[in-house]
Amino acid sequence: MSASLATRRFVAAFLAAGALVGAAALPANADDHRRDHRAPHSSIVISDVQYGTAGRDRSDRALNREWVEVKNTGRRSVNLRGFTLTDRQGNRYRFQDFRLDGQSSVKVHTGQGRDTRRDVYQDRRHQIWDERDTATLRDNRGNVLDTDSWNGRRHHRNG
């Protein structure tokens, strides 16, 4: 009986050690996965972009003619709180508590205005989206959901 008890203790210690090693490895694996910064698939995408034209007109009307449209292609609504939209230069817009219904979209305008269910405003005083730029949409964890790049007349999707 003592050999059986020793064997059970050895097996229990071995399993406990394996569990500890496995638990210690989990955060490293999860962290490595996050470094990829790519969400596997998201219903939240960049659906269209209207970039600004070079010029001195910094009126809200001119600034609001440039926008990035974010669309929810899914059926369920999604709260975009903490989602960000950035350009190549690092300008960033962070969504506040905004619920985007399924199969609907919202335009993120550069200038100032009153937020609605279809239009939100960055409240900026200068142009953000150039004729050669990239828009990147990230979720509230920093994972890239979609990117869209354009080069003057040539417009191509990266997402």
Secondary structure as UniProt FT lines:
FT   HELIX           2..35
FT   STRAND          44..50
FT   HELIX           60..63
FT   TURN            64..65
FT   STRAND          67..72
FT   STRAND          78..79
FT   TURN            81..82
FT   STRAND          84..86
FT   TURN            88..89
FT   STRAND          92..94
FT   STRAND          99..100
FT   TURN            102..103
FT   STRAND          104..109
FT   STRAND          119..121
FT   STRAND          132..138
FT   TURN            140..141
FT   STRAND          144..151
FT   TURN            152..153
FT   STRAND          154..157
//
